[in-house]
Amino acid sequence: MKIIHYIPRTDATNASATEYVSCLVRSTANVAESYVITQKELGTSAIMVRTRFLHKLKEIQPDIVHIHAAWDSNAAVVEHTARSHGFYTIVSVHGGLAPEVMELEFFKHKLPRIIGYEFQMVRKCSVIVAISEKDEQQIKQLRWKKRIVTIPH
């Protein structure tokens, strides 16, 4: 099995998600070939991200594309590109749909993003991964009819 993990960045500002991805890659090493791809490799414009990610999809031919991001337009481009080319997509929002995060600058930043891409990414992916029981409950409170699984950190 081959898995592509997309994570926007692997720096201190994204430490929890980075640690989670590293742990997930290590724990599945005996059953899966994992490839971690970041925005740095794909670029910043949507066209560049789509083109470079499509090249990676064709090169790797993964069984699963696991996106580790919320509120990131490039993550939405990655999910859409993978799904539209027939790849199974999973989204881990890493607490990004928690009420306190949703409320943070809601009208200025979150609402336009929900309308623009977040809702589409979460609605269209095959599975949403919660990182804790609390995360799962918060996602369920949004009443999105989606398969949710919990893989604890």
Accessible surface in RSA format (square Angstrom, percent):
REM  Atomic radii and reference values for relative SASA: ProtOr
REM  Chains: A
REM  Algorithm: Lee & Richards
REM  Probe-radius: 1.40
REM  Slices: 20
REM RES _ NUM      All-atoms   Total-Side   Main-Chain    Non-polar    All polar
REM                ABS   REL    ABS   REL    ABS   REL    ABS   REL    ABS   REL
RES MET A   1   125.59  65.0  76.11  50.4  49.48 117.8  71.98  61.2  53.61  71.0
RES LYS A   2    67.16  32.8  67.16  41.2   0.00   0.0  29.12  26.2  38.04  40.5
RES ILE A   3    17.35   9.9  17.35  12.9   0.00   0.0  17.35  12.5   0.00   0.0
RES ILE A   4     0.00   0.0   0.00   0.0   0.00   0.0   0.00   0.0   0.00   0.0
RES HIS A   5     1.76   1.0   1.76   1.2   0.00   0.0   1.41   1.4   0.36   0.4
RES TYR A   6     0.17   0.1   0.17   0.1   0.00   0.0   0.00   0.0   0.17   0.2
RES ILE A   7     0.16   0.1   0.16   0.1   0.00   0.0   0.16   0.1   0.00   0.0
RES PRO A   8    11.68   8.5   8.60   7.8   3.08  11.2   8.60   7.1   3.08  19.1
RES ARG A   9   110.71  46.5 108.34  55.2   2.37   5.6  40.79  55.7  69.92  42.4
RES THR A  10    73.77  52.5  46.19  46.8  27.58  65.7  19.15  25.7  54.63  82.6
RES ASP A  11    69.13  48.4  57.93  57.7  11.20  26.5  42.33  99.6  26.80  26.7
RES ALA A  12    94.06  86.5  67.38 104.0  26.68  60.7  73.47 103.5  20.59  54.5
RES THR A  13   108.20  77.0  72.45  73.4  35.75  85.2  81.27 109.2  26.93  40.7
RES ASN A  14    27.49  19.0  23.58  22.8   3.91   9.4   4.23  10.2  23.27  22.5
RES ALA A  15    57.72  53.1  49.77  76.8   7.95  18.1  52.82  74.4   4.89  13.0
RES SER A  16    67.82  57.3  58.72  78.4   9.10  21.0  48.30 102.9  19.52  27.3
RES ALA A  17     6.29   5.8   5.13   7.9   1.17   2.7   5.13   7.2   1.17   3.1
RES THR A  18    32.65  23.2  32.03  32.5   0.62   1.5  32.15  43.2   0.50   0.8
RES GLU A  19   103.42  59.4  97.65  73.9   5.76  13.7  34.94  67.6  68.47  55.9
RES TYR A  20     5.77   2.7   4.98   2.8   0.79   2.1   5.23   3.9   0.54   0.7
RES VAL A  21     5.42   3.6   5.42   4.9   0.00   0.0   5.42   4.7   0.00   0.0
RES SER A  22    46.65  39.4  39.63  52.9   7.02  16.2  21.13  45.0  25.52  35.8
RES CYS A  23    59.80  45.2  59.51  66.4   0.29   0.7   7.94  20.1  51.85  55.9
RES LEU A  24    23.29  13.0  21.57  15.4   1.72   4.3  22.84  16.0   0.45   1.2
RES VAL A  25    39.09  25.7  38.82  35.1   0.27   0.6  38.82  33.7   0.27   0.7
RES ARG A  26   163.19  68.5 144.80  73.8  18.39  43.8  77.12 105.4  86.06  52.2
RES SER A  27    77.43  65.4  44.30  59.1  33.13  76.3  47.60 101.4  29.83  41.8
RES THR A  28    31.09  22.1  30.94  31.4   0.15   0.4  30.78  41.3   0.31   0.5
RES ALA A  29    70.47  64.8  46.13  71.2  24.34  55.4  49.03  69.0  21.44  56.8
RES ASN A  30   136.06  93.8  94.54  91.4  41.52 100.0  47.95 115.4  88.12  85.2
RES VAL A  31    98.26  64.7  78.96  71.5  19.29  46.5  88.20  76.6  10.05  27.3
RES ALA A  32    11.89  10.9   0.41   0.6  11.49  26.1   4.52   6.4   7.38  19.5
RES GLU A  33    93.06  53.4  86.00  65.1   7.06  16.8  45.05  87.1  48.01  39.2
RES SER A  34    32.76  27.7   2.18   2.9  30.58  70.4   2.07   4.4  30.69  43.0
RES TYR A  35    71.01  33.2  66.63  37.9   4.38  11.4  54.80  41.2  16.21  20.0
RES VAL A  36    61.70  40.6  39.36  35.6  22.34  53.8  39.36  34.2  22.34  60.6
RES ILE A  37     3.82   2.2   3.82   2.8   0.00   0.0   3.82   2.7   0.00   0.0
RES THR A  38    18.98  13.5  18.98  19.2   0.00   0.0  13.56  18.2   5.42   8.2
RES GLN A  39    45.34  25.4  44.70  32.7   0.63   1.5   7.83  16.7  37.51  28.4
RES LYS A  40   192.13  93.7 161.46  99.1  30.67  73.0 115.37 103.8  76.76  81.8
RES GLU A  41    76.90  44.1  56.79  43.0  20.11  47.9  39.82  77.0  37.07  30.3
RES LEU A  42     0.40   0.2   0.40   0.3   0.00   0.0   0.40   0.3   0.00   0.0
RES GLY A  43    11.42  14.1   0.00   N/A  11.42  14.1  11.42  31.3   0.00   0.0
RES THR A  44   106.20  75.5  90.61  91.9  15.59  37.1  61.21  82.2  44.99  68.0
RES SER A  45    54.96  46.4  46.08  61.5   8.88  20.5  48.97 104.3   5.99   8.4
RES ALA A  46    56.02  51.5  48.00  74.1   8.02  18.2  48.16  67.8   7.85  20.8
RES ILE A  47   141.31  80.4 139.44 103.9   1.88   4.5 141.04 101.6   0.27   0.7
RES MET A  48    76.91  39.8  71.95  47.6   4.97  11.8  71.31  60.6   5.60   7.4
RES VAL A  49     0.42   0.3   0.42   0.4   0.00   0.0   0.42   0.4   0.00   0.0
RES ARG A  50    99.96  42.0  99.95  51.0   0.01   0.0  35.87  49.0  64.09  38.8
RES THR A  51    85.36  60.7  79.88  81.0   5.48  13.1  66.15  88.9  19.20  29.0
RES ARG A  52   106.87  44.9 103.96  53.0   2.91   6.9  30.57  41.8  76.30  46.2
RES PHE A  53     0.07   0.0   0.07   0.0   0.00   0.0   0.07   0.0   0.00   0.0
RES LEU A  54    32.67  18.2  32.67  23.4   0.00   0.0  32.67  22.9   0.00   0.0
RES HIS A  55   115.37  63.1 112.10  77.9   3.26   8.3  75.03  77.3  40.33  46.9
RES LYS A  56    54.56  26.6  54.56  33.5   0.00   0.0  14.26  12.8  40.29  42.9
RES LEU A  57     0.52   0.3   0.52   0.4   0.00   0.0   0.52   0.4   0.00   0.0
RES LYS A  58   132.89  64.8 118.31  72.6  14.58  34.7  70.76  63.7  62.13  66.2
RES GLU A  59   112.63  64.7  77.64  58.7  34.98  83.3  42.82  82.8  69.81  57.0
RES ILE A  60    12.15   6.9   8.89   6.6   3.25   7.8  12.05   8.7   0.09   0.3
RES GLN A  61   104.79  58.6  93.65  68.4  11.14  26.5  42.74  91.0  62.05  47.1
RES PRO A  62     7.04   5.1   0.00   0.0   7.04  25.6   0.00   0.0   7.04  43.8
RES ASP A  63    75.47  52.9  60.50  60.2  14.97  35.4  17.54  41.3  57.93  57.8
RES ILE A  64    27.67  15.7  27.67  20.6   0.00   0.0  27.67  19.9   0.00   0.0
RES VAL A  65     0.00   0.0   0.00   0.0   0.00   0.0   0.00   0.0   0.00   0.0
RES HIS A  66     8.12   4.4   8.12   5.6   0.00   0.0   1.76   1.8   6.37   7.4
RES ILE A  67     0.00   0.0   0.00   0.0   0.00   0.0   0.00   0.0   0.00   0.0
RES HIS A  68     1.95   1.1   0.00   0.0   1.95   5.0   0.00   0.0   1.95   2.3
RES ALA A  69     8.50   7.8   0.88   1.4   7.62  17.3   8.50  12.0   0.00   0.0
RES ALA A  70    21.85  20.1   2.37   3.7  19.48  44.3   2.37   3.3  19.48  51.6
RES TRP A  71    30.74  12.3  18.16   8.8  12.58  29.5  18.16   9.7  12.58  20.4
RES ASP A  72    25.06  17.6  22.04  21.9   3.02   7.1   8.22  19.3  16.84  16.8
RES SER A  73    57.53  48.6  53.51  71.4   4.01   9.2  24.75  52.7  32.78  45.9
RES ASN A  74    11.23   7.7  11.05  10.7   0.17   0.4   0.14   0.3  11.08  10.7
RES ALA A  75     0.00   0.0   0.00   0.0   0.00   0.0   0.00   0.0   0.00   0.0
RES ALA A  76    12.15  11.2   9.31  14.4   2.84   6.5   9.66  13.6   2.49   6.6
RES VAL A  77    30.77  20.2  27.33  24.7   3.43   8.3  30.64  26.6   0.13   0.3
RES VAL A  78     0.03   0.0   0.00   0.0   0.03   0.1   0.03   0.0   0.00   0.0
RES GLU A  79     0.87   0.5   0.87   0.7   0.00   0.0   0.00   0.0   0.87   0.7
RES HIS A  80    92.67  50.6  92.67  64.4   0.00   0.0  57.29  59.0  35.39  41.2
RES THR A  81     0.80   0.6   0.66   0.7   0.14   0.3   0.14   0.2   0.66   1.0
RES ALA A  82     0.00   0.0   0.00   0.0   0.00   0.0   0.00   0.0   0.00   0.0
RES ARG A  83    68.19  28.6  57.32  29.2  10.88  25.9  30.60  41.8  37.59  22.8
RES SER A  84    61.88  52.3  23.46  31.3  38.42  88.5  31.82  67.8  30.06  42.1
RES HIS A  85    78.79  43.1  51.78  36.0  27.01  69.1  40.39  41.6  38.41  44.7
RES GLY A  86    71.80  88.5   0.00   N/A  71.80  88.5  37.28 102.3  34.52  77.3
RES PHE A  87    33.08  16.5  24.81  15.4   8.27  21.5  27.40  16.6   5.68  16.3
RES TYR A  88    91.70  42.8  83.97  47.8   7.73  20.1  74.96  56.3  16.74  20.6
RES THR A  89     0.46   0.3   0.46   0.5   0.00   0.0   0.00   0.0   0.46   0.7
RES ILE A  90    23.31  13.3  23.31  17.4   0.00   0.0  23.31  16.8   0.00   0.0
RES VAL A  91     0.00   0.0   0.00   0.0   0.00   0.0   0.00   0.0   0.00   0.0
RES SER A  92     0.00   0.0   0.00   0.0   0.00   0.0   0.00   0.0   0.00   0.0
RES VAL A  93     3.43   2.3   0.00   0.0   3.43   8.3   0.00   0.0   3.43   9.3
RES HIS A  94    36.33  19.9  13.70   9.5  22.62  57.9  13.70  14.1  22.62  26.3
RES GLY A  95    20.64  25.5   0.00   N/A  20.64  25.5  18.88  51.8   1.77   4.0
RES GLY A  96     9.05  11.2   0.00   N/A   9.05  11.2   9.05  24.8   0.00   0.0
RES LEU A  97     1.39   0.8   0.32   0.2   1.07   2.7   0.46   0.3   0.93   2.5
RES ALA A  98     5.17   4.8   5.10   7.9   0.06   0.1   5.10   7.2   0.06   0.2
RES PRO A  99    54.84  40.0  49.63  45.2   5.21  18.9  54.84  45.3   0.00   0.0
RES GLU A 100   102.73  59.0  90.15  68.2  12.58  30.0  60.29 116.6  42.44  34.6
RES VAL A 101    45.32  29.8  44.46  40.2   0.86   2.1  45.32  39.4   0.00   0.0
RES MET A 102    23.21  12.0  23.21  15.4   0.00   0.0  23.21  19.7   0.00   0.0
RES GLU A 103   126.55  72.7 110.00  83.2  16.55  39.4  43.39  83.9  83.16  67.9
RES LEU A 104   115.11  64.1 110.17  78.8   4.94  12.4 115.11  80.8   0.01   0.0
RES GLU A 105    97.98  56.3  79.72  60.3  18.26  43.5  33.50  64.8  64.48  52.6
RES PHE A 106    56.99  28.5  53.81  33.3   3.18   8.3  53.81  32.6   3.18   9.1
RES PHE A 107   162.89  81.5 146.98  91.0  15.91  41.4 147.24  89.3  15.65  44.8
RES LYS A 108   152.45  74.4 127.42  78.2  25.02  59.6  83.39  75.1  69.06  73.6
RES HIS A 109    59.76  32.7  57.70  40.1   2.05   5.3  42.97  44.3  16.78  19.5
RES LYS A 110    18.03   8.8  18.03  11.1   0.00   0.0   0.00   0.0  18.03  19.2
RES LEU A 111    59.53  33.2  59.53  42.6   0.00   0.0  59.53  41.8   0.00   0.0
RES PRO A 112    70.67  51.5  57.59  52.5  13.08  47.5  63.59  52.5   7.08  44.0
RES ARG A 113    85.62  36.0  84.38  43.0   1.24   3.0  10.17  13.9  75.45  45.7
RES ILE A 114    28.64  16.3  28.53  21.3   0.11   0.3  28.53  20.5   0.11   0.3
RES ILE A 115   128.87  73.3 104.92  78.2  23.95  57.7 111.05  80.0  17.82  48.4
RES GLY A 116    51.82  63.9   0.00   N/A  51.82  63.9  27.55  75.6  24.27  54.4
RES TYR A 117    38.91  18.2  38.28  21.8   0.63   1.6  34.81  26.2   4.10   5.1
RES GLU A 118     0.16   0.1   0.16   0.1   0.00   0.0   0.16   0.3   0.00   0.0
RES PHE A 119    65.68  32.9  65.60  40.6   0.08   0.2  65.60  39.8   0.08   0.2
RES GLN A 120    73.40  41.0  73.40  53.6   0.00   0.0  34.39  73.2  39.02  29.6
RES MET A 121     2.32   1.2   0.00   0.0   2.32   5.5   1.99   1.7   0.33   0.4
RES VAL A 122     0.09   0.1   0.09   0.1   0.00   0.0   0.09   0.1   0.00   0.0
RES ARG A 123   108.65  45.6  99.23  50.6   9.42  22.4  36.84  50.4  71.81  43.5
RES LYS A 124    88.02  42.9  73.03  44.8  14.99  35.7  25.65  23.1  62.37  66.4
RES CYS A 125     0.83   0.6   0.00   0.0   0.83   2.0   0.00   0.0   0.83   0.9
RES SER A 126    42.33  35.8  22.30  29.8  20.03  46.1  15.33  32.7  27.00  37.8
RES VAL A 127     5.69   3.7   5.69   5.2   0.00   0.0   5.69   4.9   0.00   0.0
RES ILE A 128     0.10   0.1   0.10   0.1   0.00   0.0   0.10   0.1   0.00   0.0
RES VAL A 129     1.61   1.1   1.61   1.5   0.00   0.0   1.61   1.4   0.00   0.0
RES ALA A 130     0.00   0.0   0.00   0.0   0.00   0.0   0.00   0.0   0.00   0.0
RES ILE A 131    30.14  17.2  27.22  20.3   2.92   7.0  27.22  19.6   2.92   7.9
RES SER A 132    44.04  37.2  40.93  54.6   3.11   7.2  36.23  77.2   7.80  10.9
RES GLU A 133   114.06  65.5 111.29  84.2   2.77   6.6  63.98 123.7  50.08  40.9
RES LYS A 134   134.72  65.7 126.28  77.5   8.44  20.1  85.04  76.5  49.68  52.9
RES ASP A 135     5.11   3.6   4.11   4.1   1.00   2.4   4.49  10.6   0.62   0.6
RES GLU A 136    22.26  12.8  22.26  16.8   0.00   0.0   0.24   0.5  22.02  18.0
RES GLN A 137    90.42  50.6  90.23  65.9   0.19   0.5  37.41  79.6  53.01  40.2
RES GLN A 138    22.22  12.4  20.47  15.0   1.75   4.2   7.68  16.4  14.54  11.0
RES ILE A 139     0.44   0.2   0.32   0.2   0.12   0.3   0.32   0.2   0.12   0.3
RES LYS A 140   100.52  49.0  87.79  53.9  12.73  30.3  53.63  48.3  46.89  49.9
RES GLN A 141   124.80  69.8 101.17  73.9  23.64  56.3  43.75  93.1  81.05  61.5
RES LEU A 142    55.06  30.7  36.22  25.9  18.84  47.4  39.86  28.0  15.20  40.9
RES ARG A 143   196.58  82.5 177.23  90.3  19.36  46.1  58.48  79.9 138.10  83.7
RES TRP A 144    47.56  19.1  36.98  17.9  10.58  24.8  26.70  14.2  20.86  33.8
RES LYS A 145   195.27  95.3 158.76  97.4  36.51  86.9 119.89 107.9  75.38  80.3
RES LYS A 146    49.28  24.0  27.13  16.6  22.15  52.7   9.84   8.9  39.45  42.0
RES ARG A 147   150.34  63.1 135.33  69.0  15.01  35.7  57.19  78.2  93.15  56.5
RES ILE A 148    27.78  15.8   5.58   4.2  22.20  53.5   5.58   4.0  22.20  60.2
RES VAL A 149    46.19  30.4  41.83  37.9   4.36  10.5  46.19  40.1   0.00   0.0
RES THR A 150    38.44  27.3  11.66  11.8  26.78  63.8  11.64  15.6  26.80  40.5
RES ILE A 151    63.01  35.9  62.00  46.2   1.01   2.4  63.01  45.4   0.00   0.0
RES PRO A 152    97.75  71.2  83.65  76.3  14.10  51.3  83.65  69.1  14.10  87.6
RES HIS A 153   102.90  56.2  52.77  36.7  50.13 128.2  49.32  50.8  53.57  62.3
END  Absolute sums over single chains surface
CHAIN  1 A     8190.1       6765.8       1424.2       4814.8       3375.2
END  Absolute sums over all chains
TOTAL          8190.1       6765.8       1424.2       4814.8       3375.2
